Amino acid sequence: MLHGVIVLLLGVVTCGLFSIVWVFVQANFIRKIDAKSNATVMLILYIVLSLVDNVLVLGAESQEPSLGFALLSLAMTLGAIVCFLVGVFAMRSSLEEYYNSTENIRLNLSVVMTIFFNILYFQHHLKRIADWKQTGRLAPQF
Protein backbone atom coordinates (compact mmCIF):
# COMPACT_ATOMS: atom_id res chain seq x y z
CA MET A 1 0.00 0.00 0.00
CA LEU A 2 1.49 3.30 -1.09
CA HIS A 3 1.95 6.13 1.35
CA GLY A 4 -0.01 9.31 0.55
CA VAL A 5 3.18 11.35 0.06
CA ILE A 6 4.35 8.91 -2.62
CA VAL A 7 0.98 9.20 -4.36
CA LEU A 8 1.26 13.00 -4.24
CA LEU A 9 4.83 13.04 -5.57
CA LEU A 10 4.06 10.61 -8.40
CA GLY A 11 1.03 12.71 -9.30
CA VAL A 12 3.15 15.87 -9.46
CA VAL A 13 6.00 14.23 -11.42
CA THR A 14 3.58 12.79 -14.00
CA CYS A 15 1.57 16.02 -14.30
CA GLY A 16 -1.51 14.39 -12.81
CA LEU A 17 -1.60 11.23 -14.94
CA PHE A 18 -0.67 9.00 -12.00
CA SER A 19 -3.46 10.57 -9.94
CA ILE A 20 -6.01 9.73 -12.62
CA VAL A 21 -4.82 6.13 -12.74
CA TRP A 22 -4.64 5.89 -8.96
CA VAL A 23 -8.22 7.05 -8.41
CA PHE A 24 -9.29 4.14 -10.63
CA VAL A 25 -7.14 1.77 -8.55
CA GLN A 26 -8.92 3.06 -5.45
CA ALA A 27 -12.34 2.78 -7.12
CA ASN A 28 -11.53 -0.79 -8.13
CA PHE A 29 -10.68 -1.65 -4.52
CA ILE A 30 -13.92 -0.06 -3.37
CA ARG A 31 -15.82 -2.06 -5.98
CA LYS A 32 -14.48 -5.20 -4.25
CA ILE A 33 -15.97 -4.16 -0.89
CA ASP A 34 -19.15 -2.67 -2.41
CA ALA A 35 -20.28 -4.31 -5.65
CA LYS A 36 -23.05 -1.74 -6.16
CA SER A 37 -20.68 1.25 -6.12
CA ASN A 38 -21.06 3.49 -9.19
CA ALA A 39 -17.81 5.36 -8.57
CA THR A 40 -16.00 3.82 -11.54
CA VAL A 41 -18.79 4.77 -13.95
CA MET A 42 -18.82 8.35 -12.70
CA LEU A 43 -15.03 8.59 -12.97
CA ILE A 44 -15.16 7.26 -16.55
CA LEU A 45 -17.78 9.92 -17.36
CA TYR A 46 -15.45 12.51 -15.84
CA ILE A 47 -12.60 11.38 -18.11
CA VAL A 48 -14.81 11.29 -21.21
CA LEU A 49 -16.27 14.76 -20.60
CA SER A 50 -12.83 16.20 -19.88
CA LEU A 51 -11.31 14.68 -23.01
CA VAL A 52 -14.17 15.78 -25.28
CA ASP A 53 -14.01 19.30 -23.85
CA ASN A 54 -10.23 19.46 -24.39
CA VAL A 55 -10.54 18.20 -27.98
CA LEU A 56 -13.23 20.78 -28.72
CA VAL A 57 -11.19 23.59 -27.19
CA LEU A 58 -8.03 22.59 -29.07
CA GLY A 59 -9.99 22.34 -32.32
CA ALA A 60 -11.52 25.77 -31.85
CA GLU A 61 -8.30 27.65 -31.03
CA SER A 62 -7.86 28.70 -34.64
CA GLN A 63 -11.35 30.24 -34.80
CA GLU A 64 -13.05 33.14 -33.11
CA PRO A 65 -14.83 31.57 -30.12
CA SER A 66 -18.59 31.99 -30.07
CA LEU A 67 -20.82 32.39 -27.04
CA GLY A 68 -22.49 29.06 -27.77
CA PHE A 69 -19.16 27.27 -27.89
CA ALA A 70 -18.02 28.91 -24.66
CA LEU A 71 -21.24 27.83 -22.94
CA LEU A 72 -20.86 24.27 -24.25
CA SER A 73 -17.30 24.13 -22.99
CA LEU A 74 -18.37 25.51 -19.60
CA ALA A 75 -21.19 22.95 -19.37
CA MET A 76 -18.80 20.11 -20.17
CA THR A 77 -16.27 21.32 -17.61
CA LEU A 78 -18.92 21.66 -14.92
CA GLY A 79 -20.36 18.27 -15.88
CA ALA A 80 -16.91 16.70 -15.55
CA ILE A 81 -16.42 18.26 -12.11
CA VAL A 82 -19.85 17.06 -10.96
CA CYS A 83 -19.15 13.53 -12.24
CA PHE A 84 -15.81 13.48 -10.41
CA LEU A 85 -17.36 14.68 -7.15
CA VAL A 86 -20.26 12.22 -7.41
CA GLY A 87 -17.67 9.48 -7.98
CA VAL A 88 -15.51 10.37 -4.98
CA PHE A 89 -18.56 10.77 -2.75
CA ALA A 90 -19.75 7.33 -3.87
CA MET A 91 -16.32 6.04 -2.84
CA ARG A 92 -16.61 7.84 0.49
CA SER A 93 -20.05 6.37 1.11
CA SER A 94 -18.88 2.84 0.29
CA LEU A 95 -15.84 3.15 2.56
CA GLU A 96 -17.88 4.45 5.48
CA GLU A 97 -20.57 1.82 4.99
CA TYR A 98 -18.12 -1.08 4.87
CA TYR A 99 -15.79 0.09 7.65
CA ASN A 100 -18.67 0.98 9.97
CA SER A 101 -20.64 -2.23 9.50
CA THR A 102 -18.60 -5.17 8.19
CA GLU A 103 -15.28 -4.16 9.75
CA ASN A 104 -16.40 -1.76 12.42
CA ILE A 105 -13.53 0.69 12.93
CA ARG A 106 -15.81 3.72 13.22
CA LEU A 107 -14.51 5.36 10.04
CA ASN A 108 -15.70 8.94 9.72
CA LEU A 109 -14.60 10.71 6.53
CA SER A 110 -14.77 14.50 6.33
CA VAL A 111 -16.86 16.11 3.59
CA VAL A 112 -14.40 19.00 3.19
CA MET A 113 -11.36 16.70 2.99
CA THR A 114 -13.21 14.52 0.47
CA ILE A 115 -13.91 17.53 -1.74
CA PHE A 116 -10.43 19.05 -1.70
CA PHE A 117 -8.02 16.15 -1.07
CA ASN A 118 -10.08 13.13 -2.18
CA ILE A 119 -7.42 10.79 -3.63
CA LEU A 120 -4.81 11.60 -0.99
CA TYR A 121 -7.38 11.56 1.81
CA PHE A 122 -8.66 8.12 0.80
CA GLN A 123 -5.09 6.88 0.43
CA HIS A 124 -4.28 8.01 3.96
CA HIS A 125 -7.21 6.05 5.36
CA LEU A 126 -6.64 2.99 3.16
CA LYS A 127 -2.99 2.89 4.27
CA ARG A 128 -4.10 3.30 7.87
CA ILE A 129 -6.53 0.39 7.48
CA ALA A 130 -3.89 -1.79 5.75
CA ASP A 131 -1.45 -1.09 8.59
CA TRP A 132 -4.16 -2.02 11.11
CA LYS A 133 -4.75 -5.34 9.35
CA GLN A 134 -1.02 -6.11 9.44
CA THR A 135 -0.22 -4.97 12.98
CA GLY A 136 -3.53 -5.11 14.81
CA ARG A 137 -3.07 -1.45 15.87
CA LEU A 138 -5.32 1.21 14.36
CA ALA A 139 -3.72 4.65 14.14
CA PRO A 140 -5.88 7.55 15.31
CA GLN A 141 -8.17 9.07 12.72
CA PHE A 142 -7.68 12.72 11.76
N, C-alpha and C positions, 0 to 999 in steps of 0.2 A: 504494500500500500504506500503510495507516494505521499510525502509530506506536502503540506499546502504551499510552502515556500518554493519547493521544486516545481510544483504545478505553475505557480506564478512566474518563476524565472523562465521556464520553458515556453510559457505563453508569450512573454515579452520577447524572447529571442526569436521566436517563430512568427512574430507580428500577429499574434492571435490565433494562428491556425491550430496550434496545439490545444488551446482552450476550447475551440469548436469541437475537435475530436474528443477531448476529455469529457465534455458535457454529455456526449453520446455514450461514452464508457460508463459514466455515472448513471445515466438513464437506463442503460442496459442492466446494470446491477439492480436498480430499483425495479425494473420489470421482473426480475427474478423473485423479489420479495412481494411484489404486487402485480399480478398478471393483468389486472384491469387498468393499470396506469396508462394514460394517454400522453405522457410526457414526450416520448420519442416522436409521435406523430406531430405534436405541436412544434418540436424542435426542427423537424424536417420542413414543416411549413415556413418556419422562420428562415431557414437556409434558402428555400425556393424563392420566397418573397424578396429576400435581400439580393440574391443573384439576379433575378429578373429586373429589379429596380436598378442595380448597378449596370446591367447591360443596356437598359433603356437610357440611362444617364450618359453612358459612354457613347452610345450611338447618336445622341442628340447634341453632343458638344459642338459639332460643326454647324449647327443651325441656331437660329434665334429661338430661345425657349419661349413657349407659349404658356399662358395661364393654365390652360387645361392640362398640359404636360406637367407643369409644376405641381398642380393639385394631385395628379395621378401618382407622381413620385412621392409626394408627401403621404398620400394614403397608403402606398405600399410600405414606406418606411414605418409609419405608425402601426400598420398591420403586422409587420415583422416584429416590432417591439412587443406588441400585445401577445403574439404567438409565443415569443420567447418567455415572457413573464408568466403566461398561462402554463407553459411547460415546466418552468422551475417551481411554480407553486404546486403543480401536480406532483412533482418530485418531493417537495416539502411535505405535502399531505401524506404521501405514501410512506415516507420515512417516519413521520410522527405516528401514523397509524400502526405500523409494524413494530416500532421500538417502544410503543406504549401499551401494546396488547400482547403480541406474540413473545417478544423479548423485552419485558417491562424494565426499561432503564430510565423511565420518566424523561424522555427526550422532548425538549421544548425549543423549537427553532423560531428565532426572531423574524418578524415580517420585514423589518428595515434591513437586517443583514441579508435576508433572502433577496430583496430587491437589488441592493447595491453590490453585494459580494458573493452572490449565489454559488458559483462553481467553487471558489475558495472556501466559502463557509461550509458547504456540503462536504468538501474534502477534509476539512478540519474534523468534522463530526464522524465521518466514515473512518478516518485514521484513528480517532479516539475509540471508536467501537471495535475496530480491528485489534488495537492494542489491548483492550479489555478482554477480548476473546482469547488472546494469547497469554496474558498475564493474570487474568482474574481481577485486576484492579481497574476501576473506571475512573479516569481523570475527571476533575470537576468540569462542569459545563459552564461556558461563558459566552 
